[in-house]
Amino acid sequence: MSKIREINTKLNSKEISAVELTTIYLDNLEKTSSIIGSYISTTKKEALAKAKMVDAQIAKGEEIGLLAGVPMGIKDNISTTGIETTCGSKILAGYKPIYNATVVERLYAAGGIILGKCNMDEFAMGSSNENSAYGIVKNPWDLTRVPGGSSGGSAATVAAREVVFSLGSDTGGSIRQPAGFCGVVGMKPTYGRVSRYGLIAYASSLDQIGPMANSVEDCAIVHDIISGYDRLDSTSANMKATSTLAALTKDIKGLKIGIPKEYFQGDEKVLATIRKALAKYEELGAIVEETSLPNTEYALAAYYIIASAEASSNLARFDGVRYGARDGSKKDVTEMMSGTRDKFFGQEVKKRIMIGTYALSSGYYDAYYLKALKARTILKRDFDQAFAKYDVLITPIAPTLPFKLGENIKDSITMYLGDICTVTINLVGIPGITIPCGFADGLPVGMQILGKPFSEELLFNVAHSFEQNTNYNSFKPEVAINE
């Protein structure tokens, strides 16, 4: 029982109680999360208490929403009142926020039940979930491979059926890439569509919260709950709320799909799987044509300069003074700050802070950071021109299949090059959804569907149409407990 509508029907008919459902998922989580490493902390007591509240509502004959009683996981960089929120870092060990992120408030209001905080690359910096201070996360489809990052825990817990859905954050592909690697659906909304209030920032102009689930419909349900204007977020788009769920009409005849040739490089097994999926779209009546995004080659360099620069600023607050861990061996406050950051930040975080600080320094600002901003504008122009001709663009989510644990962790360049299909979307602020589109060597392959700003309704419909005419989302890894 892993679909939201199915759960809602059985709860309302009293075929199962919210407490029974929560207990089933907690038991599954306990059996598999230690194998996968998907959680940093779990919230059994709080989950069961909220489940009892849902059962009380049902007993009174009150109408419950679609998410009421539904078990979920939350990435550990999203603030949760009284629940430890570490960002996968030792520097925030023991930190318990005094407020909920807006997305958490909205999920609580809808009756969702948090089972725990999902493991992640430290401060969302990574593409493999090997950078967490709390242990690596393994891909449920092959425990010797990475689940992707930085939302690897959020993707793995959905794939392993430890929860019905989860929330991740996406700075340069951190929802879409692990969703592709783990064979689930992952949505990165338009920048500003979902409130970032309560998300512990990595790169403020790039970060966006989004849902991950085992079906497009479930992803749409969650997206509709968490999206919408929030006065607490200065970057929130003040626009009328729309329903992506209502847009799932299946008919895509005449849809124009652009295939950017610059993205079709890498493992031929991955590319062949994507091409087969594109053929399915043609069968459904869509028009598929090759196109070009000619300045794609500048995306990675621009992304890593901008993201690192913003990280160097955002992470300056972690100094051992206001909250988090502190190096108590130092008597001088300056040495204490330096010692705290040296002792409790991981290597990847230190590296990106140094890159960002260097790029922002007076002697190199124009040479690096300013040029990266100019490249960002050029990239946006490429996409504007493409969307003037095509309704959506489709690309692979990564140039390779999920790679082996430890294979790329010491090779930063290879690791960063793996993000070539995802980072541009954050730079230009458009939405993107990843769906499973097949398998190669027994591993899931993800396909990325991109649209112009605030075209989430169209993207969900295009993804749903493919899903309804294939069965790739019905498979689950062997490690998953039978439901």
N, C-alpha and C positions, 0 to 999 in steps of 0.2 A: 504494500500500500504506500506508494510514493508520489501520487498525484494529488494536488491540493483539492480539486473538486471531489475526488473520490473520498478523501479524508473528511471533507465538510459534510458530504452526504451521510457517511457512516456515523459521524458525531451527532448530527441532527436527528437521525433515526434511532439513536442510542444503541446501535449495533456494537459500538465500542465507546469507552469513555476517554476523555482527554488524558486522565491519569494513566489509564492502561496504554494508550498510544505513546505517551511520553516515556513510560517505563520501557516499552519495547525498544524505542530508539536509544534510550540511555543504555540499555543492555547491549545493543548492537555496537554503540560507540565504545563502550568499555572493552568489548571483545576485540575490536579491530583498530581503534585509534592508537593503541600501544604498538601495534605492528607497523602502522602507516606513519605515525607521528603527527597526526593531523591537528592536535589540540595542544595549546599551552596551558589552559585551565578549563575546568568544567564546572557547571553550576547546577548540580543535581537537586539540591534543596530548593533553590529558587524556582527551578523549572517545575517541580512537582507542586509547589505552592500556587504557581500561576495556572497549572493544569486544573487544580481543584476549583479555582475561580471560574474557569470556563465551564466546568461541569455544573457548578452552581447556577450559572446563567441558563444552561440548557434545562436544568431541573425546574427552573421557574417559568419555562416556556418562552424565554427571551430569544429573539432572533440573533444568531451569531454570524459574523462575517466570514468570508472565505479563508482568512488566515487564522481565525480563532482556533487555538489548540494545536497549531502546526509547528513542529520542531524545526529550529533553525540554528545555524552557526554564524558567528560574527567575527570578521577579521580583527586581529588584536591591535589594530591601530585606530579603531572606532570606539569612542568613549562610551562607557557603560557605568552608571552610578553604582558605586560600591563593589564593582567587579574589577579585579586586577586587569590593567590594560598596559602591556609592556612594549608594544611595537616590536616584539621579538628581540629586545635588547636588555642587557644586564643593567643599563643605566636607569631603566624604569621598573626594575624588579620591585614589586610590592606597591606600585603606584595604583591607587584606586580613585578614579575621577569622582567629582562631586556633582556631576551633571551627565545627562545622556546626550549623545549626538541626536540631531533632529531625526535622522533616519531610524534610530532606535526608538525614539518617542513615538514615531508614526507606526512602527511595527508593533510596539506594545499596545498602542491604542486599538490596533486591529486584532489584538489577541494572540499574536505570535509568541512562541516560547523559546527563549534562548537556552541551548544546551551547553554552550561554552564559547570560548574565544579561540579562534583558529590560528594555527601556527603560520608564520610568515617570515620572509627575508627581513632582516633587521632594518627597521625604518623604511620598509618597502623597497630596499635597494638590492635587486637581484632578479634573475630570470630562471632560477632553478630551485629555490627554497633550500639551499645549502648554506645560507648565511645567517640563519637564526641562531641566537644564543641558547635556544632551548631544544636543539637537535634538528636534524634534517627531516624533511617530509619525503615519503616514498610514493611513487606512482602506483595507485591501486591495480593498474593493469599489468604492471611488471615491477616488482619491488626492488629491482636492481636499477631502475631508471628514475629520473627526476619527474615531478609532477608539474614543473613550470613554476614561475614565480612572478611577482612576490606573493600573490594570493594562492600559493600552492596548497596550503591547508584548507582554504575555503573550497577549492575545486575538488580536492581529494575526498573531503568529507561528504560531498554531494555524490561523487562517483561511487563511493563505498556504501551509500545508503545509510550513513550515520545520521543524516538530517534530510529534510525534504528540500530545503534550499539554504543558501548562505549569502552573505554580503562580502564583497571584496572591494578593493580600491584599485584604480587603474591610472598609473602615471605615464607609462610608456608601453602598455600592453599587459599589465599585471592582472587583469580579469580575463582578457581574451586569450592570451597565450596558455595559461594553465587550464582554462576551460577546454581549449583544443587538445592539449596533451592528455587530459583526463577524460575526454569524451563526453563533456557536458555542455550545456548552453550557458554562455556568459555575455552579458550586455554592458558595454561602456556607453553611457548616455552622453548627449551633447553637454559640453561644459556649461554649467549653470542650470541644467535641468533638475539635478538632484542636489540638495543642500550639502555643503561640505562642513557645516557647523558641527564640531565635535570630532572631525577627522583630524588626527594628528598629522600635520603637514609634512610632506617630503618636498614637493615642488608645487607651490600654490597655484600657478597658472596652468598646471597640467593635471593635477589630481582630480579624480572623479570617482564617486562611490557608485556601485552597480550590483545587480543581482546575478546569482548563478543557480541553475536548477537543472533537472533532468528532462525538462520539456520546454518548448517555446512558450506554451500557454502559462505554465507556472512562473516562468521568468517575467512574462507580461503582467501577471497578477501582482507580483512583488514590485515591479517597476512602477505600476500605477499607484501603489500605496506610498512608496518612498519619494516619488517625484513631486514637483510643485514648488511654488514660491515660498521662500523662508526669509522673513525680515531679519533673522539673526545672521544671515550670510550675505555679505555685501556683493558677492559675485552671483547670487541667485537670480535667475531670469524671471522677471515679473510678467508672466504671461498666463493666459487662461489654461487651466488643466484640461488635458484630453485623455481619452481612454485607448491605450494600445490594445487592451483585451478585446474591445469592440471592433478593432480593425482587422481581426483575424478572419478574413473572408475567403481565403484560399485561392481565389481567381487571380492569376497574374498574366493573363493573355495580353500580349502587346507590350509588356514591360521591357524596357531597354536596359541591358546589363553591359557595362563596360569592363573589360579585362585588362588592367594595366600590365603591359609586358615587362616592366621593370621588376615586378614582384614575382614573376614566374621563373625563378632561378633557385637551384638547390637540388635536393634529393628527388630523383625522377619518380620514385614510388609515391612521394607526396604529391607531386605535380600531376601524375597520372590519375590519382584519386580525385583531385580537384576537377580535372577535365571531365571525368566521368560524371561528376555532380553537375557540371555545367551542361552536359548533354541532357541530363534529366530536366533542367530548366527549359531547354529548348523543346523537349517533349511536352512540357506544360504550357507552351505557347509564348515563352519569352524570346526576345531577340538578343543574341549574344554576339558582341563584337570586340575585337582587340582595340585597345587605346593606349595612350602613353601619358605618364606623369614624368616629364623629362628631367625634373630637378630632384628626383628621389635620392640621387647619390649624395645630396647634401644633408639629408634628414638625420642620419645617425650622429654626425658631428655636431649639428645644431642642437639636437636633443640633449646630448650628454653635457654640452657646455651650459645650456640653459637650466637643465635639471640640477646639475651640480652646483651652479651658482645660487639657485634658489634654496637648495639644501644647506649650503654653507651659512646662509642667513637664518633659515628656519631652525636649524639645529643648534644655533648659538645659545638658545635658551637653556639647553641641558648643560649646566655648568656646576652642579653640585650645591647650588645656593638655595634655590626655591623649592625644588622637589626632586625626587629620584635619588639614586645612589650618590655617595660622596666618598672621596678618598680622605679618610680621617687621619692619615699618617702625615699630612702636610700641615704646618702651622701658619704659613703665609697664605692669604686668600688667593693670590695669583697662582701660586704653586698648587694650591688645592684644586682650583678650576682646571689647570692644565693636567694635573695628575688624575683627576676624575675622568676627564674625557679620554685620556690615554688608556686608563685602566678598564673602563666600562664600555667604550665604543669598540665595535668589531673592525676588522681590517677593511672591509668594503666601504663602511661608513666613513672611516678616516680618509680613505683614498678619494672618495667623492667630495668630501668637505675640502680637502686640499686642492683638488682640481678646480672646484668652484671658487674658492678664495683667490687662487692664482688668476682665474679668468676675470675676476672683478677688480683686481688690483690696478692701481692707477696707470702703471706702465703697460698693461695688457688688455684693459677694458675695450678699447677700440679694435684691437687686433683680433680678439676672440668673442667676447660677449656681444658687442654691437654687431659684428658680422653674423653671429648666430641669429640675432633678432631679424636682420635683413633676410637671411635665408628662410626664416619662418614665414615672412611675408610672401616670398617667392613661392614657397610650397603651397600656401593657401591659394595663391592665384592659379596654380596648376589644378587644384581640386575644384575651384569655382568654374574653370573652363570645362573640366570633365563633366560636372553636374549640369552644365548648360545643355549637354548633349545626351547624357544618360541618367536614368532614374536612380540606379545604384551601381556601385562598383563591387566586384568580388575578387578576393585574393586568397592565397594560402594564409594561415595564421603564423606559420614559421617555415623556414626553408628546410627544416629537418624533422624527423620523428623525434619523440622524447629521447634525449641522449642519456648515456649511462651516468650514474652517480659518480662524482669525482672526475669525470672525463674532461670537463672544461673549467672547473672551478679555479684552477691556477693560471688559466689563459684568458685574461680579461678581454683581449681583442676578439677572440673567437666567441666569447660569451656575449659581448656587446653586438657583434655582427648578427647574432641570432634574433635580435630585435628589429631587424630591417623591415619586417612586414607590419609592425605595430606602432612604432614611435611617432610616425608622421601624423597619425590620427589625433594624438594628443596635442601635437604642435598646432594643428589647425582647428581643434576644438569640435570636430564632427563626431557623430555617433557611430558605433560599430558593434555588430553582434557576431559572435562565433557560435557555430553549430557543428555537431559531428556529421561528417559527410562520407565516412567509410573507414576502412581499416587497411593497414599495410604492415606486414610482419606481425600480425596480431595486436598492433597498437592503433589507437584511434587517431584519425586525421581530422583536423578542424578546418573549417572554411569560414572566412571572414566576409561579412556583407556590410558595406559602408554606404552612408547616405549624407545628404546635405544637412546642415544644422537643423535640429528639431524635426527630423523626419523619422522619429522612432516608430510611429505607427506603420509606416511603409516597411521599415526594416523587419519589424516583428511579423508582418504579413508575408513578406518574401521568405523569411526563415520558416514560418509555419507551413507555408505551401510545400516547401521541400520536405519538411519533416512528416507531413501527412501522406506523402507519396513515397516514403522510404521507411525503413524500420531501424535505422542506426541508433536511435535513442532508446530502443528497447533492450539493448544488450547491457550487461553489467559485468564487472570484473569478478573473478572467482572469490576474491577476498570478501566481497559483499555478503552479508548474512541474508538468507532467504527471508522475504517479508511475509 
